[in-house]
Amino acid sequence: EMLEGMRVIYTNKGLLWVFIIIVMAYFFIMPVSALFPLMTINHFGGGTYQMSFVEIAWGVGMLAGGALLGIKKFRVSEITMINSTFIVLGLTFALSGVLPASGFWIFVGLTLIGGITMSIYSGAFMVVMQTTIEPEVLGRVLSIYGSLTMLPSMFGLMQTGYIADAIGVSLAFVISGCLITLLGILAFFIPAIRAMIKK
């Protein structure tokens, strides 16, 4: 069943490239997501009270993104939405990394926007899966997607402590954010993905 799911992905070149971009993006997203508490404490000088605000902002953003998808029909393709969410999410990370120590509430606002973008990404990705994959193999493809995104996430999380000590938390936000944004931009120039957008 896993081989069949991989065959479905491989035979659809556009979907294959979408998976590649997503897996690469998750490699940079997951370590940064684990650094939010350290960013709050070390860079902004906050405590548990401020950490809770950051977590609440992300959760509210996820809820707001889901509500937005439910009440508004976007006139762009779901692939465009996926690429754009990576660009916006990367920018929220990069901008968070360059904020001064006094910019905590701007950081909370950027976290809120990040939560919205990830919610929109999840919704758009599910639509792409449901409209490009046959229902009888959809579950297998989604299982492979979960495995593929988990592997780089695990590796990235293992490096979180090293990253924080070696280059600093704020610089990790900037570097990861820039790379995620570049991946989102690069996706628009891949012919197979551009063909999916036109279709």
N, C-alpha and C positions, 0 to 999 in steps of 0.2 A: 504493500500500500504506500509506503514511503517513496519507493522507486517510482511508482505511478504518479504520485504528487509532484516529484521532482521533474518527471518527464513533461508534465503539463506546464510547469513553469519554464522549462528549458525551451520548449517548442514555441512559446510566445515570447519573442525577443523583447518586446516592449515591457512586458511584465517582468521578465528576467532582469532588465536594467533597473526597473523600479525597485525590485528586491535588493539588488546590489547597492543602490543609493541608500535605501533604508537601513540596511545592515551596517554600512559604513557610518551613517549618521548616528546610529545607536551606540557605536563604539565611542563616540565623543559625548553623547548626551548623558549616558548613565553615570560616568564618573563625576560630571558636573552636578548632576542631580543629588549625588551623595555629599557634595561639598557645600550645599546650601547652609547647613548649620554652622560649619566652620567659617563660611563667608560672613554670616551674621555676627558671630562672636569675635573672630580675629580682625576682620576688616572694618566692620561698623561698630565694634565695641558693645554689641548687644548681649542680651542674656536669654533666658528661657522665654520671657515675655515677648521679646522681639522675634524669637524663633517661631513662636506660635502664630504671629502675624504673617510671617512668610508662608508657613504651611497653609494657613487659612486662605491667603491670597491665591495660592496655586489651586486649592480646591474650589474656591469660588470661580476662578477662571475656567476650570474644567466644566463646572455646571453652566456657566454663562455661554461657553462655546457650544455645548450640547443644545441649550435652549435656542441659540442663534440658528443652528442647523435645522432645528425643528420648526421654526416660525418663518424662515426666509429661504427662498429658492435662489441660489447663486447662479448667475449666468456665465459661469466659467466651468471648464471641465474639472472633474475630480483630480486628475493628474496635475493640472495647474495648481489646484488648491494644495495638494501634497507638497509640491516643490516650493510653493510660496510659504507654507507653514515652516519649512526648514529654514528658509531665508529669514523670516521674522523671528523664529525661536533663536537662531544663531545670533541675530542682532541684539536680542534681549540679554543673552549671556555676555556678549562682548561689551555692551554698554554697561552692564552691571559691574564688570571687571575694572572699568575706568572711572567709576564713581568715586568721589572723595568720601572720607569717613563720615561726613555729615549728610550723605545722600541716602540714608537708610530708607526713607519713605519713597524715594524714587525707585529704589531696589524692589520694594514691595509692589509698586505699580508695574514694573517690568516683569516681576514674577506673575502677576495677575494676567498680563498679556501672554506670557509663556504658557500658562495654563489654558487660556482660550485657544491658542494655536494648536496645542497638542490634542485638545478635544476635537477641533475641526479636522486635524490630520486623521485621527482614528475613524471619524465618521466617513470622511472621503475615501479612506483606504478600504473600508468595508464595502462601500458602494462599488469601487473598482473590482474587488474580489467577486462580488455577487453578479456583476454584469459581464465579466470576462471569463469566469470559470463555470464549467458545468456543475449543476447542483450535486451530482453524484460523486464528484471528486473535490468539492469545495472544502469539506472537513479535513481532508488529507493535506491540501495546500495550506490551509490555515495552521495546521499542526506543524508543518515544516517552517512556516513563517515564525511561529512562536519559538521554535528551536533555533532558527538562524539568528533571530534578534537576541536570544538569551545568551548565546555563546560569546559574542563580542561584549555584551553587557557584563557578563561574569568576569571576563578578562580585564575590562576597563575598571570595574569596581575593585578588583584586586590591586590595581595600580594607584588607587585613590590616595592612600597614605603617602606613597612615594612621591606622587605628583605634588601634593600639598607641601611636602618638606623640600622638594628639589627646586621648584619654580615659584612656589607661593600660590595661595588660593586665588587671588584676584587675577594673576597672570594666566592661571589655568582656565578661568572663565573667558578671558580675552581670546586665547589661542583656540580653545574648543569652539567658541562662538563663531570666530572667523572661519574655521574649517567647515562647520555645519552650514554656514551661509554660502560658502563656496560650493559645497555639494549641491545645495538647492539651485544655485545659478547654473552649475554645470549640467544638471539634469535637463534644463531647457534646451541645451545644445546637442543632446544625444539623439540621433536620427530616429531610433526606434521609439523613444519616449515622445518625440515631437509628432510622430505618426499616430500614436495613441491619442494625443491631445486633439489632433485634427479629426480623428475618427469619432 
